[in-house]
């Protein structure tokens, strides 16, 4: 029984990985279940054994990416190092993750046609993002200093994450791909956000 479940999970993971790449390349609307099944090497009908529909695959792909990012954030936050170094490491980890995943995060969110019935699933995605923000908030307070006690740390954390997202989006979509050092970018970002 364990071997069958292992094979089931491996196939499910493969479907999500391939679907995620297709969503990036062709947008949500441009991807068919037939395309995914063919690339995975299974019949289209077999997809329904693993997922209810294309929307289910889409949200599964998004869940995986957010879970990976959350694990990275938690790992950095557990390190026993000074706050300034931890903040820099967090920024470096976020940048490295974004570069590794290329267009996935932005493309998968931007290309999904939101309907009322899907809002519940988007709310779950928002909860994952909010949990990540809560994990980072204490570090924000440490880095901002006494001024942080009067500040809305949730908003400050969203500004940090949003700023990083914009920088990475600029890099990812740029025609002129210039190499950059995540450590140098982290230092610049830290200086703007936290140096008093």
MARLOKOL-352282 format. One line per field, with one value per residue: residue number from 1; x, y, z of N, C-alpha, C in turn; residue in one letter; chain. Coordinates in Angstrom, 3 decimals. Layout:
num <- (NUM,...)
n.c1 <- (X,...)
n.c2 <- (Y,...)
n.c3 <- (Z,...)
ca.c1 <- (X,...)
ca.c2 <- (Y,...)
ca.c3 <- (Z,...)
c.c1 <- (X,...)
c.c2 <- (Y,...)
c.c3 <- (Z,...)
residu <- (A,...)
chaine <- (A,...)
***
This chain:
num <- (1,2,3,4,5,6,7,8,9,10,11,12,13,14,15,16,17,18,19,20,21,22,23,24,25,26,27,28,29,30,31,32,33,34,35,36,37,38,39,40,41,42,43,44,45,46,47,48,49,50,51,52,53,54,55,56,57,58,59,60,61,62,63,64,65,66,67,68,69,70,71,72,73,74,75,76,77,78,79,80,81,82,83,84,85,86,87,88,89,90,91,92,93,94,95,96,97,98,99,100,101,102,103,104,105,106,107,108,109,110,111,112,113,114,115,116,117,118,119,120,121,122,123,124,125,126,127,128,129,130,131,132,133,134,135,136,137,138,139,140,141,142,143,144,145,146,147,148,149,150,151,152,153,154,155,156,157,158,159,160,161,162,163,164,165,166,167,168,169,170,171,172,173,174,175,176,177,178,179,180,181,182,183,184,185,186,187,188,189,190,191,192,193,194,195,196)
n.c1 <- (0.822,1.990,3.811,2.172,0.900,3.106,3.810,1.476,1.620,4.007,3.301,1.262,2.713,4.365,2.492,1.656,4.042,4.636,2.278,2.462,4.648,3.532,1.403,2.825,4.072,1.971,-0.264,-3.179,-5.576,-4.568,-3.738,-4.414,-6.061,-5.394,-2.882,-1.317,-1.624,-0.507,2.203,2.897,2.605,0.378,-3.098,-5.645,-8.034,-7.066,-6.079,-8.189,-8.302,-6.476,-6.975,-9.748,-10.319,-9.015,-8.692,-8.291,-5.797,-4.310,-4.509,-3.273,-0.668,0.024,-0.178,1.994,4.213,3.976,4.182,6.828,8.203,7.393,8.617,11.308,11.406,10.723,12.894,15.070,14.243,14.475,17.147,19.869,21.022,22.204,19.689,20.035,21.671,20.043,17.849,19.054,19.781,17.255,16.222,18.059,17.474,14.832,15.164,16.832,15.123,13.076,14.465,15.162,12.659,11.797,9.450,7.241,5.741,4.588,3.379,1.541,-0.298,-1.184,-2.431,-4.800,-8.251,-10.329,-13.163,-16.240,-16.782,-14.264,-13.043,-12.922,-10.864,-8.762,-8.705,-7.601,-5.024,-4.266,-4.278,-2.044,-0.039,-0.392,0.317,3.041,3.831,3.297,5.260,7.527,7.188,8.189,10.949,11.022,10.322,12.572,14.549,13.680,13.579,12.956,11.043,9.477,7.602,5.497,4.500,2.622,3.325,2.604,1.903,4.398,5.885,4.580,5.302,8.060,8.078,6.550,8.160,10.428,9.229,8.600,11.135,12.199,10.363,10.901,13.485,13.028,11.331,12.810,14.325,17.009,18.917,20.675,23.359,23.205,24.212,22.779,23.450,24.519,22.279,20.577,21.896,21.580,18.796,18.316,19.549,17.938,15.442,15.903,18.151,18.813)
n.c2 <- (-1.201,1.240,1.732,2.191,4.549,6.207,6.274,7.458,10.017,10.958,11.143,13.035,15.244,15.604,16.329,18.803,20.247,20.331,21.513,23.986,25.140,25.310,27.099,29.409,29.826,29.860,31.110,30.948,30.557,29.667,27.087,23.675,20.749,18.536,19.207,19.194,16.523,15.087,15.903,14.943,12.288,10.707,9.688,12.068,11.727,10.489,12.522,13.387,11.622,12.557,15.296,17.619,19.444,21.861,24.220,23.281,22.102,24.362,25.855,24.002,24.090,26.711,26.570,24.887,26.479,28.603,27.239,26.326,28.794,29.730,27.800,28.430,31.031,30.500,28.896,30.701,32.551,31.084,30.976,31.611,34.410,37.840,40.435,42.247,40.799,38.600,39.786,40.586,38.055,36.971,38.604,37.995,35.267,35.408,36.776,34.956,32.741,33.819,34.289,31.688,30.535,32.005,33.360,32.351,32.954,35.543,35.309,33.213,34.228,36.601,35.773,34.436,33.952,35.438,34.401,34.641,32.261,31.282,32.772,31.852,29.990,31.659,33.111,31.292,31.174,33.783,33.640,32.002,33.707,35.793,34.453,34.114,36.758,37.356,35.823,37.206,39.763,40.248,40.431,42.662,44.621,44.486,45.355,47.882,49.278,51.417,53.122,51.361,50.361,52.078,51.755,50.214,47.070,45.006,46.281,47.425,45.110,44.093,46.107,45.658,43.035,43.539,45.456,43.916,42.046,43.711,44.524,42.047,41.316,43.231,42.445,39.822,40.182,41.781,42.664,42.979,41.100,41.527,40.443,40.115,40.541,38.908,39.463,42.061,43.462,42.885,44.251,46.905,47.113,46.657,48.887,50.966,50.301,49.968,51.292,53.818)
n.c3 <- (0.000,0.717,-1.343,-3.561,-2.793,-2.736,-5.464,-6.428,-5.169,-6.310,-9.007,-8.836,-7.902,-10.120,-12.057,-11.010,-11.115,-13.885,-14.843,-13.557,-14.911,-17.456,-16.970,-16.496,-18.976,-20.881,-19.778,-17.636,-19.081,-21.483,-21.150,-21.461,-20.169,-21.631,-22.697,-20.367,-19.474,-21.634,-21.530,-19.012,-19.455,-19.270,-19.660,-20.482,-19.028,-16.775,-15.222,-13.703,-11.664,-9.886,-9.600,-9.432,-11.485,-13.904,-12.501,-9.907,-10.206,-10.774,-8.324,-6.679,-7.683,-7.005,-4.228,-3.614,-4.322,-2.533,-0.115,-0.280,-0.224,2.290,3.941,3.536,4.580,7.277,8.000,7.839,9.762,12.102,12.643,14.807,14.903,14.749,14.345,12.157,10.394,10.004,8.714,6.331,5.331,4.995,2.971,0.936,0.628,-0.264,-2.697,-4.080,-4.225,-5.820,-8.204,-8.868,-9.287,-11.335,-13.491,-12.285,-9.825,-10.191,-12.748,-12.474,-10.681,-11.905,-14.250,-13.759,-14.124,-12.045,-10.290,-8.514,-7.081,-6.700,-4.812,-2.196,-2.264,-2.977,-0.663,1.123,0.087,0.619,3.412,3.859,2.959,4.800,7.145,6.720,6.805,9.506,10.729,9.987,11.086,13.858,13.375,11.765,13.642,15.347,13.555,12.722,15.058,17.985,16.840,15.482,17.276,17.232,14.809,12.138,11.863,10.188,7.798,7.240,6.792,4.549,2.779,2.590,1.426,-0.882,-2.162,-2.709,-4.418,-6.605,-7.482,-8.225,-10.183,-12.110,-12.790,-13.727,-15.949,-17.570,-20.635,-20.971,-19.395,-16.659,-14.704,-11.205,-7.822,-5.197,-2.529,-2.564,-3.455,-1.309,0.768,-0.119,-0.080,2.623,3.725,2.763,3.886,6.684,7.890,10.115)
ca.c1 <- (0.000,2.879,4.419,1.134,0.727,4.325,3.659,0.388,2.144,5.016,2.569,0.574,3.750,4.806,1.401,1.701,5.269,4.464,1.193,2.997,5.455,2.611,0.681,3.758,4.357,0.789,-1.316,-4.194,-6.514,-3.869,-3.333,-5.510,-5.758,-4.736,-1.453,-0.678,-1.608,0.456,3.569,3.107,2.673,-0.821,-4.292,-6.335,-9.009,-6.339,-5.892,-9.330,-8.013,-5.643,-7.522,-11.123,-10.370,-7.829,-8.610,-7.720,-4.371,-3.765,-4.341,-2.267,0.639,0.251,0.065,3.359,5.182,3.888,4.727,8.294,8.657,7.190,9.667,12.547,11.272,10.791,14.266,15.898,13.797,14.901,18.585,20.265,21.985,21.671,18.565,20.446,22.136,18.873,17.071,19.779,19.650,15.874,16.125,18.837,16.720,13.668,15.659,17.303,13.924,12.398,15.267,15.060,11.313,11.599,8.207,6.117,4.901,3.818,2.568,0.434,-1.301,-1.717,-3.162,-5.944,-9.518,-10.992,-14.617,-16.723,-16.664,-12.856,-12.539,-12.629,-9.532,-7.818,-8.616,-6.633,-3.708,-4.014,-3.941,-0.648,0.793,-0.496,1.107,4.435,4.012,3.346,6.561,8.556,6.919,9.118,12.232,10.823,10.386,13.982,15.351,13.217,13.940,11.869,10.018,8.626,6.524,4.387,4.237,1.869,4.373,2.061,2.059,5.841,6.316,4.062,6.131,9.304,7.812,6.111,9.335,11.236,8.494,8.728,12.511,12.364,9.561,11.677,14.595,12.517,10.745,13.725,14.926,18.451,19.179,21.975,23.673,23.316,24.580,21.709,23.971,24.612,20.902,20.064,22.481,20.924,17.424,18.382,19.896,16.743,14.337,16.149,19.211,18.224)
ca.c2 <- (0.000,2.389,1.953,2.765,5.948,6.891,6.493,8.430,11.340,11.360,11.556,14.286,16.288,15.825,17.068,20.183,20.880,20.582,22.486,25.284,25.672,25.669,28.314,30.523,30.035,30.058,31.700,29.990,30.275,29.026,25.722,22.693,19.516,17.645,19.580,18.738,15.053,14.621,16.134,14.051,10.922,9.971,10.082,13.234,11.250,10.127,13.731,13.500,10.764,13.358,16.646,17.781,20.211,22.681,25.169,22.536,21.971,25.711,26.172,23.081,24.647,27.909,26.114,24.360,27.571,29.351,26.385,26.371,30.097,29.757,26.979,29.201,32.124,29.920,28.437,31.886,33.174,30.250,31.092,32.392,35.421,39.189,40.828,42.852,39.708,37.780,40.518,40.477,36.666,36.801,39.275,37.185,34.029,35.769,37.081,33.701,31.955,34.456,34.048,30.260,30.231,32.899,34.106,31.560,33.577,36.629,34.867,32.352,35.056,37.595,35.205,33.631,34.690,35.292,34.373,34.686,30.952,30.986,33.667,31.061,29.409,32.765,33.481,30.356,31.635,35.002,33.215,31.537,34.905,36.496,33.697,34.441,38.131,37.282,35.266,38.225,40.993,40.526,40.850,44.047,45.449,44.537,46.121,49.263,49.900,51.973,53.696,50.258,50.122,52.973,51.498,49.010,46.166,44.218,47.126,47.533,43.823,44.051,47.019,44.921,41.951,44.156,46.053,42.812,41.515,44.634,44.434,40.766,41.349,44.032,41.598,38.665,40.570,42.648,42.132,43.053,40.384,41.820,39.661,40.905,39.786,39.038,40.058,43.507,43.950,42.797,45.362,48.146,47.068,46.811,50.283,51.800,49.958,49.907,52.126,55.058)
ca.c3 <- (0.000,0.797,-2.659,-4.422,-2.362,-3.176,-6.909,-6.552,-4.791,-7.307,-10.221,-8.497,-7.877,-11.500,-12.703,-10.520,-11.622,-15.320,-14.991,-13.147,-16.017,-18.538,-16.586,-16.696,-20.400,-21.726,-18.940,-17.182,-20.178,-22.598,-20.798,-21.457,-19.440,-22.595,-22.747,-19.125,-19.476,-22.634,-21.032,-17.859,-19.975,-18.853,-20.408,-19.916,-18.042,-15.551,-14.400,-12.787,-10.511,-8.984,-9.428,-9.899,-12.735,-14.143,-11.388,-8.784,-10.514,-10.631,-6.906,-6.153,-8.070,-6.209,-2.846,-3.514,-4.383,-1.275,0.949,-0.403,0.245,3.743,4.566,3.474,5.548,8.628,8.230,8.107,11.013,13.237,12.860,15.983,14.456,14.993,13.486,10.886,9.519,9.676,7.706,5.059,4.860,4.553,1.669,-0.011,0.385,-1.068,-4.041,-4.685,-4.514,-6.954,-9.409,-9.157,-9.777,-12.465,-13.652,-11.778,-8.810,-10.789,-13.888,-12.068,-10.025,-12.834,-15.377,-13.361,-14.204,-10.745,-10.245,-7.131,-6.421,-6.434,-3.772,-0.995,-2.444,-2.897,0.747,1.723,-0.365,1.394,4.769,3.839,2.854,6.086,8.131,6.465,7.299,10.978,11.100,9.724,11.848,14.966,12.811,11.333,14.851,15.761,12.599,12.670,16.333,18.803,15.962,15.053,18.246,16.883,13.399,11.775,11.371,9.075,6.604,6.978,6.226,3.175,1.983,2.332,0.471,-2.126,-2.794,-3.258,-5.576,-7.737,-7.977,-8.898,-11.402,-13.060,-13.249,-14.455,-17.227,-18.306,-21.862,-20.750,-18.141,-16.071,-13.514,-9.992,-6.632,-4.203,-1.286,-2.790,-3.481,0.062,1.520,-0.554,0.407,4.082,3.991,2.492,4.796,8.110,8.463,10.663)
c.c1 <- (0.864,3.469,3.429,0.931,1.926,4.242,2.577,0.897,3.168,4.335,1.868,1.563,4.222,3.756,1.476,2.923,5.110,3.379,1.679,3.807,4.562,1.846,1.551,3.882,3.118,-0.366,-2.351,-5.102,-5.859,-3.450,-4.559,-5.076,-5.053,-3.243,-0.713,-0.530,-0.562,1.884,3.893,3.255,1.523,-1.988,-4.978,-7.316,-8.334,-6.093,-6.988,-9.200,-7.271,-6.254,-8.927,-11.188,-9.086,-7.613,-7.941,-6.206,-3.672,-3.502,-3.346,-0.861,0.994,0.538,1.505,4.376,5.160,4.423,6.259,8.838,8.502,8.256,10.994,12.526,11.408,12.212,15.181,15.529,14.231,16.390,18.891,21.400,21.388,20.614,18.993,20.924,20.963,18.031,17.745,19.645,18.247,15.688,16.871,18.065,15.511,14.075,16.077,16.128,13.221,13.143,15.115,13.705,10.914,10.221,7.024,5.186,4.002,2.864,1.352,-0.663,-1.957,-2.618,-4.411,-7.228,-10.338,-12.507,-15.024,-16.505,-15.216,-12.292,-12.183,-11.224,-8.459,-7.640,-7.620,-5.200,-3.314,-3.626,-2.492,0.299,0.784,0.293,2.597,4.749,4.132,4.697,7.651,8.397,7.880,10.499,12.144,10.945,11.827,14.802,14.956,13.580,12.723,10.718,9.019,7.476,5.296,3.877,3.355,2.868,3.891,2.241,3.537,6.374,5.817,4.860,7.450,9.094,7.404,7.266,10.219,10.562,8.670,10.131,12.705,11.550,10.303,12.815,14.088,12.024,11.651,14.288,16.443,18.771,20.586,22.158,23.701,23.613,23.482,22.184,24.070,23.216,20.289,20.611,21.816,19.513,17.385,18.638,18.684,15.675,14.652,17.193,18.618,19.207)
c.c2 <- (1.262,2.747,2.617,4.242,6.789,7.246,7.550,9.850,11.852,11.842,12.884,15.457,16.630,16.636,18.545,20.929,21.265,21.628,23.882,25.928,26.099,26.954,29.548,30.851,30.449,30.783,30.630,29.573,29.488,27.593,24.815,21.472,18.514,17.920,19.015,17.219,14.508,14.755,15.213,12.601,10.059,10.417,11.242,12.815,10.898,11.330,13.851,12.564,11.562,14.718,16.727,18.437,21.049,23.683,24.524,22.359,23.311,26.042,25.242,23.579,25.853,27.568,25.654,25.491,28.370,28.541,26.387,27.681,30.219,28.958,27.740,30.323,31.589,29.486,29.619,32.482,32.375,30.402,32.014,33.341,36.799,39.581,41.418,41.783,38.836,38.466,40.425,39.063,36.388,37.417,38.473,35.912,34.305,36.030,35.796,32.810,32.502,34.209,32.589,29.915,31.094,33.553,33.489,32.336,34.640,36.117,34.075,33.165,35.999,37.004,34.424,34.452,34.484,35.365,34.279,33.353,30.595,31.814,32.911,30.460,30.484,33.215,32.563,30.736,32.875,34.646,32.732,32.731,35.674,35.785,34.001,35.841,38.129,36.761,36.339,39.466,41.245,40.985,42.298,44.986,45.598,45.449,47.600,50.009,50.489,52.563,52.616,49.971,50.970,52.683,50.264,48.059,45.296,45.000,47.237,46.248,43.670,44.969,46.331,43.871,42.521,44.783,45.002,42.215,42.398,44.583,43.141,40.705,42.125,43.194,40.481,39.052,41.444,41.938,42.023,42.423,40.674,40.950,40.599,39.977,39.979,39.693,41.571,44.118,43.930,43.936,46.691,48.219,47.291,48.272,51.203,51.566,50.231,50.861,53.463,56.187)
c.c3 <- (0.000,-0.548,-3.617,-4.083,-2.802,-4.662,-7.160,-6.277,-5.802,-8.586,-9.984,-8.503,-9.285,-12.270,-12.300,-11.051,-13.093,-15.558,-14.625,-14.247,-17.186,-18.221,-16.792,-18.172,-21.194,-21.034,-18.591,-18.340,-21.319,-22.342,-20.812,-20.640,-20.351,-22.699,-21.537,-19.149,-20.444,-22.128,-19.855,-18.329,-19.508,-19.741,-19.687,-18.816,-16.712,-14.643,-13.344,-11.589,-9.437,-8.650,-10.011,-11.281,-12.863,-12.998,-10.165,-8.974,-10.312,-9.152,-6.233,-6.455,-7.216,-4.746,-2.662,-3.454,-3.078,-0.099,0.919,0.144,1.755,4.483,4.609,4.503,6.970,8.972,8.588,9.464,12.246,13.561,14.034,15.593,14.720,13.943,12.148,9.896,9.082,8.592,6.345,4.477,4.332,3.169,0.599,-0.382,-0.516,-2.524,-4.762,-5.080,-5.753,-8.259,-9.833,-9.785,-10.966,-12.436,-12.909,-10.860,-9.425,-11.872,-13.438,-11.387,-11.031,-13.894,-15.011,-13.422,-12.931,-10.897,-8.778,-6.408,-6.070,-5.285,-2.489,-1.082,-2.401,-1.451,1.464,1.337,0.432,2.832,4.856,3.795,4.184,7.183,7.971,7.009,8.824,11.469,10.985,10.614,13.017,14.494,12.350,12.526,15.325,14.860,12.546,13.951,17.036,17.983,15.524,15.985,17.934,15.472,13.226,11.112,10.207,7.768,6.232,6.328,4.796,2.258,1.622,1.240,-0.887,-2.886,-3.427,-4.492,-6.801,-8.339,-8.766,-10.190,-12.490,-13.646,-14.159,-15.846,-18.082,-19.535,-21.696,-19.398,-17.651,-14.839,-12.307,-8.833,-5.590,-2.899,-1.416,-2.780,-2.080,0.916,1.166,0.013,1.917,4.442,3.804,3.541,6.264,8.681,8.845,10.564)
residu <- (X,X,X,X,X,X,X,X,X,X,X,X,X,X,X,X,X,X,X,X,X,X,X,X,X,X,X,X,X,X,X,X,X,X,X,X,X,X,X,X,X,X,X,X,X,X,X,X,X,X,X,X,X,X,X,X,X,X,X,X,X,X,X,X,X,X,X,X,X,X,X,X,X,X,X,X,X,X,X,X,X,X,X,X,X,X,X,X,X,X,X,X,X,X,X,X,X,X,X,X,X,X,X,X,X,X,X,X,X,X,X,X,X,X,X,X,X,X,X,X,X,X,X,X,X,X,X,X,X,X,X,X,X,X,X,X,X,X,X,X,X,X,X,X,X,X,X,X,X,X,X,X,X,X,X,X,X,X,X,X,X,X,X,X,X,X,X,X,X,X,X,X,X,X,X,X,X,X,X,X,X,X,X,X,X,X,X,X,X,X,X,X,X,X,X,X)
chaine <- (A,A,A,A,A,A,A,A,A,A,A,A,A,A,A,A,A,A,A,A,A,A,A,A,A,A,A,A,A,A,A,A,A,A,A,A,A,A,A,A,A,A,A,A,A,A,A,A,A,A,A,A,A,A,A,A,A,A,A,A,A,A,A,A,A,A,A,A,A,A,A,A,A,A,A,A,A,A,A,A,A,A,A,A,A,A,A,A,A,A,A,A,A,A,A,A,A,A,A,A,A,A,A,A,A,A,A,A,A,A,A,A,A,A,A,A,A,A,A,A,A,A,A,A,A,A,A,A,A,A,A,A,A,A,A,A,A,A,A,A,A,A,A,A,A,A,A,A,A,A,A,A,A,A,A,A,A,A,A,A,A,A,A,A,A,A,A,A,A,A,A,A,A,A,A,A,A,A,A,A,A,A,A,A,A,A,A,A,A,A,A,A,A,A,A,A)
***
